[in-house]
Amino acid sequence: MVKEDDLRKIVEQVLHEMGYSSLSDKALETIKDAVIEREEEIPDITAVDIRKQVLVPNPENLEALLKLKSKTPARIGVWRSGPRYKTETLLRFRADHAVAMDAVFTDVSEELLKEMNLFSVKTMCRNKDEFLTRPDLGRKFDDETIKIIKEKCKPNPQVQIYVSDGLSSTAIEANIKDVLPAIIQGLESYGINVGTPFFVKYGRVPAMDVISEITGAEVTCVLIGERPGLATAESMSAYMAYRATVNMPEARRTVVSNIHRGGTPPVEAGAHIAEIIKLMLEKKASGIDLKL
């Protein structure tokens, strides 16, 4: 919805450029009513399932096209107007790009963290811009933060789980309420001791290595937002490692990715992650050393 003050500024600027001096309240109301009426008529193009949308006129094999589109959210058969994309395709592209941008630049809500009973710390990044431009700082914690983690977390658990925004706060908002309880319940059903879960703001995956050393956990697991794409901004990953240490090879990590409602459902992913962690503890291995 267009705000009244913004609408007035836009219209007054246009009138000024046209040589008129002011805008009456009555004129503003007329314009505002027209804008509101127009907005109510505009459909939400992001509500359309592109896997079921056919823009190709008179396709040679409609059944085969729909079968192909059902297997992927990729933009297949979007058709064209001359050498250009159709307007609907371009608008959907820009809308999905905006969703991806929001996923990167917004923060996980404090209300969600309180609801999940997760205390919050942050890496050495001071803000979102520094997080995006200095990945190295997203792997480190200052002394005060390390002290907080030591004070609030159960020492030497079998499994330490924590949540991090990563590159998609949207992914955390969409999945964490289902996946985190599923993992904990699964581990507890196996008789596995779980540490104190918490949240890390501005976190990169290797921050888990520092947390592993701080808590003394056998297995460390981070639930982190993936880099969003144009298909979804809700995808989350779980990175796990046995006895993770700072500067260890990336090959020692095990990952379950594509956790979202259009990929692996969060509850199902939670049960699968708990099973993998159980195997890690039994085999005392992770990454390429762990045979799944």
Protein Blocks (a to p, Z undefined) as FASTA:
>chain_A
ZZfklmmmmmmmmmmmnopabdcfklmmmmmmmmmmmmmmpccfklpcfklpcfbghifb
lmlmmmmmmmpccdehkbpehjbccfklmmmmmmmmmmmmmmmmmccdfklmmmnopacd
ddfbfbfklmmmmmmlmmcccfklmmmmmmmpcghifbdcdddfkjafklmmmmmmmmmm
mmmmmmmmnopacddddddehiafklmmmmmmmnopabdcddddddddfkbckbccdddd
ehiaehiafklpccdehiafklccfklmmmmmmmmmmmmmmnopghjllcZZ
